[in-house]
Amino acid sequence: MSTSKPTLALSSQVRSALRAAAHSLRPVVLIGDQGLTPAVLKEIEVALTAHELIKIRVNGQERADRDAMMLKIAEQLDCSPVHHLGKTLIVYRQGKKAAYLKHTGAIEPTVKRKPTEPHTPKKMAALGKKVTKRPRPNAKSVDSAEPSAIKAFSAEKSARLTKRRSMRDSASGARSSRKSALSLRAGARRRTT
């Protein structure tokens, strides 16, 4: 065998993510009874350039022949074999976009925000704007007037709540003396006045 370009080595996590991404794809190249001809290799080259991740359908071959075809494709076209399932081969070659590797996490995004930075929505980022973090008030920075205002507010609120409770209790006391006509208790429907 002649020495050829090394194929792209994929980790098991990246290979698994590429298999998942290829699940919904349909085969774009069909290898017929004549096998792996130069025309078929050229078609696979075109499909890899356009799509990066492709499925290839092999008809009428034994498993060992399909394995040999997959290795030959990987060596000649400088791509990585991802998976071989039945008569379907999945191969990957990173293109200019590297779209599939970005989603699998194999390539880190170029701009990564720090965990302490706030999230910037896409629309704002497209305009070149950033969300600034509002400073949190410290316990030391709160002046003495604010705690008394908070106490007065909470006292007023508790007074309103007690007033509502007393009104509700007095209204329910008046209702409890009357018997409801819709009560399901036995004898409650009879009026005794």
GROMACS elastic network, one bead per residue, 0.5 to 0.9 nm:
[ bonds ]
;  ai    aj funct       b0    kb
    1     4     6  0.88985   500
    3     6     6  0.87523   500
    4     7     6  0.88054   500
    4    75     6  0.63550   500
    4    76     6  0.73544   500
    4    78     6  0.84188   500
    5    75     6  0.67731   500
    5    76     6  0.79581   500
    5    77     6  0.87251   500
    5    78     6  0.62435   500
    6     9     6  0.84474   500
    6    74     6  0.89751   500
    6    75     6  0.73478   500
    6    78     6  0.68909   500
    6    79     6  0.87517   500
    7    74     6  0.65610   500
    7    75     6  0.66719   500
    7    77     6  0.87693   500
    7    78     6  0.53285   500
    7    79     6  0.55880   500
    7    80     6  0.56125   500
    7    81     6  0.85874   500
    7    93     6  0.88786   500
    8    78     6  0.74421   500
    8    79     6  0.63236   500
    8    80     6  0.54106   500
    8    81     6  0.88317   500
    8    92     6  0.87290   500
    8    93     6  0.76024   500
    8    94     6  0.84284   500
    9    80     6  0.69631   500
   10    13     6  0.80882   500
   10    14     6  0.60583   500
   10    15     6  0.59746   500
   10    80     6  0.75370   500
   10    81     6  0.89840   500
   10    82     6  0.82002   500
   11    14     6  0.52906   500
   11    15     6  0.60650   500
   11    16     6  0.85283   500
   11   106     6  0.87632   500
   12    16     6  0.60055   500
   12    17     6  0.85603   500
   13    16     6  0.50955   500
   13    17     6  0.62003   500
   13    18     6  0.86310   500
   13   104     6  0.80103   500
   13   106     6  0.87546   500
   14    17     6  0.50254   500
   14    18     6  0.61062   500
   14    19     6  0.85479   500
   14   101     6  0.74973   500
   14   104     6  0.60132   500
   14   105     6  0.77507   500
   14   106     6  0.66241   500
   15    18     6  0.51045   500
   15    19     6  0.61649   500
   15    20     6  0.86569   500
   15    81     6  0.89774   500
   15    82     6  0.58625   500
   15    83     6  0.80038   500
   16    19     6  0.50702   500
   16    20     6  0.62851   500
   16    21     6  0.86722   500
   16    82     6  0.82883   500
   17    20     6  0.50607   500
   17    21     6  0.61817   500
   17    22     6  0.86307   500
   17   100     6  0.85147   500
   17   101     6  0.87374   500
   17   103     6  0.84673   500
   17   104     6  0.58443   500
   18    22     6  0.60687   500
   18    23     6  0.85947   500
   18    53     6  0.78077   500
   18    82     6  0.71665   500
   18    83     6  0.89914   500
   18    90     6  0.89145   500
   18    92     6  0.81323   500
   18   100     6  0.70702   500
   18   101     6  0.81638   500
   18   104     6  0.75639   500
   19    22     6  0.50904   500
   19    23     6  0.62526   500
   19    82     6  0.68280   500
   19    83     6  0.68805   500
   19    90     6  0.76995   500
   20    23     6  0.52126   500
   20    24     6  0.80671   500
   21    24     6  0.68836   500
   21    25     6  0.77880   500
   21    53     6  0.84975   500
   21   100     6  0.77556   500
   22    25     6  0.51346   500
   22    26     6  0.82090   500
   22    53     6  0.70341   500
   22    54     6  0.71882   500
   22    55     6  0.73620   500
   22    90     6  0.74880   500
   23    26     6  0.82544   500
   25    28     6  0.85805   500
   25    53     6  0.89079   500
   25    54     6  0.74078   500
   25    55     6  0.69963   500
   26    54     6  0.80296   500
   26    55     6  0.64224   500
   26    56     6  0.85276   500
   27    30     6  0.71336   500
   27    54     6  0.68029   500
   27    56     6  0.50613   500
   27    57     6  0.58548   500
   27    88     6  0.77361   500
   27    89     6  0.86739   500
   27    90     6  0.87944   500
   28    44     6  0.83482   500
   28    47     6  0.72624   500
   28    54     6  0.67271   500
   28    55     6  0.61463   500
   28    56     6  0.62239   500
   28    57     6  0.78861   500
   29    40     6  0.76952   500
   29    43     6  0.70641   500
   29    44     6  0.65073   500
   29    47     6  0.78744   500
   29    54     6  0.82714   500
   29    55     6  0.70991   500
   29    57     6  0.63120   500
   29    58     6  0.86469   500
   30    40     6  0.80885   500
   30    56     6  0.59113   500
   30    58     6  0.60168   500
   30    59     6  0.75590   500
   31    34     6  0.76653   500
   31    35     6  0.59718   500
   31    36     6  0.66321   500
   31    37     6  0.86430   500
   31    40     6  0.69496   500
   31    56     6  0.73818   500
   31    57     6  0.61137   500
   31    59     6  0.62169   500
   32    35     6  0.57977   500
   32    36     6  0.81854   500
   32    57     6  0.86182   500
   32    58     6  0.65286   500
   32    59     6  0.55040   500
   32    60     6  0.74620   500
   33    36     6  0.89713   500
   33    58     6  0.86187   500
   33    59     6  0.66514   500
   33    60     6  0.64525   500
   33    61     6  0.79357   500
   34    37     6  0.71029   500
   35    40     6  0.83654   500
   35    58     6  0.83165   500
   35    59     6  0.87531   500
   35    61     6  0.85400   500
   35    69     6  0.84054   500
   36    39     6  0.81106   500
   36    40     6  0.60081   500
   36    41     6  0.67292   500
   36    69     6  0.69970   500
   36    72     6  0.88046   500
   36    73     6  0.85420   500
   37    40     6  0.52152   500
   37    41     6  0.63543   500
   37    42     6  0.87053   500
   38    42     6  0.61314   500
   38    43     6  0.86241   500
   39    42     6  0.50816   500
   39    43     6  0.62742   500
   39    44     6  0.87196   500
   40    43     6  0.50156   500
   40    44     6  0.62182   500
   40    45     6  0.85807   500
   41    44     6  0.50548   500
   41    45     6  0.61378   500
   41    46     6  0.86992   500
   41    73     6  0.72979   500
   41    76     6  0.84101   500
   41    77     6  0.78957   500
   42    46     6  0.62993   500
   42    47     6  0.86847   500
   43    46     6  0.51180   500
   43    47     6  0.62122   500
   43    48     6  0.86042   500
   44    47     6  0.50439   500
   44    48     6  0.60368   500
   44    49     6  0.85210   500
   44    54     6  0.84753   500
   44    56     6  0.82122   500
   44    73     6  0.84188   500
   44    77     6  0.83317   500
   45    48     6  0.51849   500
   45    49     6  0.61846   500
   45    50     6  0.86692   500
   45    77     6  0.66029   500
   46    49     6  0.51847   500
   46    50     6  0.62646   500
   46    51     6  0.86039   500
   47    50     6  0.51200   500
   47    51     6  0.58407   500
   47    52     6  0.74346   500
   47    53     6  0.84147   500
   47    54     6  0.70797   500
   48    51     6  0.52459   500
   48    53     6  0.64123   500
   48    54     6  0.65980   500
   48    77     6  0.89249   500
   48    79     6  0.84383   500
   48    91     6  0.82633   500
   48    92     6  0.71499   500
   48    93     6  0.63742   500
   48    94     6  0.85363   500
   48    95     6  0.81044   500
   49    52     6  0.59092   500
   49    93     6  0.78663   500
   49    94     6  0.86048   500
   49    95     6  0.65713   500
   49    96     6  0.89414   500
   50    53     6  0.88690   500
   50    95     6  0.82602   500
   51    54     6  0.66241   500
   51    92     6  0.88542   500
   51    93     6  0.88165   500
   51    95     6  0.81742   500
   52    91     6  0.82465   500
   52    92     6  0.55774   500
   52    93     6  0.51439   500
   52    94     6  0.57815   500
   52    95     6  0.58695   500
   52    97     6  0.88327   500
   52    98     6  0.77815   500
   52    99     6  0.82442   500
   52   100     6  0.79234   500
   53    90     6  0.72596   500
   53    91     6  0.59648   500
   53    93     6  0.66354   500
   53    94     6  0.82168   500
   53   100     6  0.78531   500
   54    89     6  0.82927   500
   54    90     6  0.57927   500
   54    91     6  0.57515   500
   54    92     6  0.65981   500
   55    88     6  0.65130   500
   55    89     6  0.55916   500
   55    91     6  0.66399   500
   56    87     6  0.82854   500
   56    88     6  0.56381   500
   56    90     6  0.62867   500
   56    91     6  0.79217   500
   57    87     6  0.58428   500
   57    89     6  0.64208   500
   57    90     6  0.89875   500
   58    61     6  0.69382   500
   58    66     6  0.72344   500
   58    86     6  0.89416   500
   58    87     6  0.52132   500
   58    88     6  0.63019   500
   58    89     6  0.76501   500
   59    87     6  0.67290   500
   60    87     6  0.84665   500
   61    64     6  0.82335   500
   61    65     6  0.60691   500
   61    66     6  0.64415   500
   61    87     6  0.81030   500
   62    65     6  0.52234   500
   62    66     6  0.63284   500
   62    67     6  0.87687   500
   62    87     6  0.89446   500
   63    66     6  0.50329   500
   63    67     6  0.61955   500
   63    68     6  0.86350   500
   63    86     6  0.77872   500
   63    87     6  0.80070   500
   64    67     6  0.50702   500
   64    68     6  0.62488   500
   64    69     6  0.86491   500
   65    68     6  0.50682   500
   65    69     6  0.61634   500
   65    70     6  0.86538   500
   66    70     6  0.61600   500
   66    71     6  0.86869   500
   66    84     6  0.83535   500
   66    87     6  0.75395   500
   66    88     6  0.89144   500
   66    89     6  0.81862   500
   67    70     6  0.51212   500
   67    71     6  0.63507   500
   67    72     6  0.86393   500
   67    84     6  0.77233   500
   67    89     6  0.89052   500
   68    71     6  0.52015   500
   68    72     6  0.61343   500
   68    73     6  0.86183   500
   69    72     6  0.50174   500
   69    73     6  0.60720   500
   69    74     6  0.85305   500
   70    73     6  0.51438   500
   70    74     6  0.61745   500
   70    75     6  0.86697   500
   70    81     6  0.66782   500
   70    84     6  0.81757   500
   70    89     6  0.70200   500
   70    90     6  0.86851   500
   70    91     6  0.81535   500
   71    74     6  0.50280   500
   71    75     6  0.61339   500
   71    76     6  0.85815   500
   71    80     6  0.88313   500
   71    81     6  0.73604   500
   72    75     6  0.51622   500
   72    76     6  0.60192   500
   72    77     6  0.83072   500
   73    76     6  0.53626   500
   73    77     6  0.57769   500
   73    78     6  0.77795   500
   73    79     6  0.74205   500
   73    80     6  0.87797   500
   73    81     6  0.84009   500
   73    91     6  0.85841   500
   74    77     6  0.55883   500
   74    78     6  0.54284   500
   74    80     6  0.56091   500
   74    81     6  0.62330   500
   74    91     6  0.76949   500
   74    92     6  0.88905   500
   75    78     6  0.54418   500
   75    79     6  0.70810   500
   75    80     6  0.85384   500
   76    79     6  0.80930   500
   77    80     6  0.89949   500
   77    93     6  0.86022   500
   78    93     6  0.72054   500
   79    91     6  0.66040   500
   79    92     6  0.56087   500
   79    94     6  0.78399   500
   80    90     6  0.87934   500
   80    91     6  0.56182   500
   80    92     6  0.51786   500
   80    93     6  0.61571   500
   80    94     6  0.89863   500
   81    84     6  0.79699   500
   81    89     6  0.78126   500
   81    90     6  0.63454   500
   81    92     6  0.64743   500
   81    93     6  0.89429   500
   82    89     6  0.78242   500
   82    90     6  0.53541   500
   82    91     6  0.51881   500
   82    92     6  0.65526   500
   83    88     6  0.82827   500
   83    89     6  0.60200   500
   83    90     6  0.51115   500
   83    91     6  0.71319   500
   84    87     6  0.74586   500
   84    88     6  0.59888   500
   84    90     6  0.63358   500
   84    91     6  0.89621   500
   85    88     6  0.53574   500
   85    89     6  0.64937   500
   85    90     6  0.83534   500
   86    89     6  0.79912   500
   93    98     6  0.88011   500
   94    97     6  0.77684   500
   94    98     6  0.54419   500
   94    99     6  0.82990   500
   94   100     6  0.81864   500
   94   101     6  0.78693   500
   95    98     6  0.53190   500
   95    99     6  0.80469   500
   96    99     6  0.84086   500
   97   100     6  0.84123   500
   97   102     6  0.88513   500
   98   101     6  0.55102   500
   98   102     6  0.63202   500
   98   107     6  0.84299   500
   99   102     6  0.54246   500
   99   103     6  0.67682   500
  100   103     6  0.54188   500
  100   104     6  0.63918   500
  100   105     6  0.89291   500
  101   105     6  0.62331   500
  101   106     6  0.53823   500
  101   107     6  0.59236   500
  102   105     6  0.55126   500
  102   106     6  0.64031   500
  102   107     6  0.53035   500
  102   108     6  0.70057   500
  102   109     6  0.71999   500
  103   106     6  0.78473   500
  103   107     6  0.82505   500
  104   107     6  0.77450   500
  105   108     6  0.62655   500
  105   109     6  0.84346   500
  107   110     6  0.87361   500
  108   111     6  0.85813   500
  108   112     6  0.83599   500
  109   112     6  0.62841   500
  113   116     6  0.81781   500
  113   117     6  0.63709   500
  113   118     6  0.83128   500
  113   119     6  0.80674   500
  114   117     6  0.53528   500
  114   118     6  0.84619   500
  115   118     6  0.78592   500
  117   120     6  0.88629   500
  117   131     6  0.85891   500
  117   132     6  0.82433   500
  117   133     6  0.73775   500
  118   130     6  0.86915   500
  118   131     6  0.64433   500
  118   132     6  0.71312   500
  118   133     6  0.64119   500
  119   130     6  0.85585   500
  119   131     6  0.71047   500
  120   123     6  0.83826   500
  120   124     6  0.65529   500
  120   125     6  0.62597   500
  120   129     6  0.80897   500
  120   130     6  0.59209   500
  120   131     6  0.56095   500
  120   132     6  0.89771   500
  121   124     6  0.54798   500
  121   125     6  0.62384   500
  121   126     6  0.87213   500
  121   130     6  0.85608   500
  121   131     6  0.83809   500
  122   126     6  0.60412   500
  122   127     6  0.86766   500
  123   126     6  0.51808   500
  123   127     6  0.65616   500
  123   128     6  0.88777   500
  123   129     6  0.88014   500
  124   127     6  0.51756   500
  124   128     6  0.63851   500
  124   129     6  0.52081   500
  124   130     6  0.67303   500
  124   131     6  0.81810   500
  125   129     6  0.53981   500
  125   130     6  0.64833   500
  126   129     6  0.75046   500
  127   130     6  0.89698   500
  133   136     6  0.88875   500
  135   138     6  0.89502   500
  137   140     6  0.82290   500
  137   141     6  0.64039   500
  137   142     6  0.70721   500
  138   141     6  0.52509   500
  138   142     6  0.67513   500
  139   142     6  0.56203   500
  139   143     6  0.88136   500
  140   143     6  0.76843   500
  142   145     6  0.83427   500
  142   146     6  0.68629   500
  142   147     6  0.80906   500
  143   146     6  0.59825   500
  143   147     6  0.77111   500
  144   147     6  0.59419   500
  144   148     6  0.71324   500
  145   148     6  0.56058   500
  145   149     6  0.64248   500
  145   150     6  0.88704   500
  146   149     6  0.50355   500
  146   150     6  0.61717   500
  146   151     6  0.86396   500
  147   151     6  0.61595   500
  147   152     6  0.86126   500
  148   152     6  0.61280   500
  148   153     6  0.85387   500
  149   152     6  0.50811   500
  149   153     6  0.61320   500
  149   154     6  0.86116   500
  150   153     6  0.50930   500
  150   154     6  0.61607   500
  150   155     6  0.85681   500
  151   154     6  0.51419   500
  151   155     6  0.60948   500
  151   156     6  0.85890   500
  152   155     6  0.50817   500
  152   156     6  0.61600   500
  152   157     6  0.85597   500
  153   156     6  0.51276   500
  153   157     6  0.61320   500
  153   158     6  0.86386   500
  154   158     6  0.61117   500
  154   159     6  0.85694   500
  155   158     6  0.51855   500
  155   159     6  0.62088   500
  155   160     6  0.87553   500
  156   159     6  0.51127   500
  156   160     6  0.63641   500
  156   161     6  0.87604   500
  157   160     6  0.51752   500
  157   161     6  0.63056   500
  157   162     6  0.87993   500
  158   161     6  0.50174   500
  158   162     6  0.62359   500
  158   163     6  0.86133   500
  159   162     6  0.52483   500
  159   163     6  0.62408   500
  159   164     6  0.87260   500
  160   163     6  0.51014   500
  160   164     6  0.62617   500
  160   165     6  0.86645   500
  161   164     6  0.51325   500
  161   165     6  0.61819   500
  161   166     6  0.86699   500
  162   165     6  0.50104   500
  162   166     6  0.61485   500
  162   167     6  0.86126   500
  163   166     6  0.52164   500
  163   167     6  0.62630   500
  163   168     6  0.86238   500
  164   167     6  0.51281   500
  164   168     6  0.61043   500
  164   169     6  0.85619   500
  165   168     6  0.50545   500
  165   169     6  0.60618   500
  165   170     6  0.85938   500
  166   169     6  0.50814   500
  166   170     6  0.61590   500
  166   171     6  0.85781   500
  167   170     6  0.52392   500
  167   171     6  0.61852   500
  167   172     6  0.86023   500
  168   171     6  0.51455   500
  168   172     6  0.61020   500
  168   173     6  0.85284   500
  169   172     6  0.51418   500
  169   173     6  0.60904   500
  169   174     6  0.87735   500
  170   173     6  0.50533   500
  170   174     6  0.64598   500
  170   175     6  0.87886   500
  171   174     6  0.52716   500
  171   175     6  0.63733   500
  171   176     6  0.87183   500
  172   176     6  0.60348   500
  172   177     6  0.88772   500
  173   176     6  0.51315   500
  173   177     6  0.67554   500
  174   177     6  0.56613   500
  174   178     6  0.72946   500
  175   178     6  0.54941   500
  175   179     6  0.79089   500
  175   180     6  0.86753   500
  176   179     6  0.69977   500
  176   180     6  0.87257   500
  179   182     6  0.87105   500
  179   183     6  0.77487   500
  179   188     6  0.64539   500
  179   189     6  0.75175   500
  179   190     6  0.87610   500
  179   191     6  0.76930   500
  180   183     6  0.54101   500
  180   188     6  0.72007   500
  180   189     6  0.72483   500
  181   184     6  0.85754   500
  181   188     6  0.72302   500
  181   189     6  0.53860   500
  181   190     6  0.83986   500
  181   191     6  0.89000   500
  182   188     6  0.85838   500
  182   189     6  0.75324   500
  183   186     6  0.83488   500
  183   188     6  0.63523   500
  183   189     6  0.70179   500
  184   187     6  0.87168   500
  184   188     6  0.73017   500
  184   189     6  0.81738   500
  185   188     6  0.55470   500
  185   189     6  0.79301   500
  186   189     6  0.73767   500
  186   190     6  0.89146   500
  187   190     6  0.56041   500
  187   191     6  0.86411   500
  188   191     6  0.74226   500
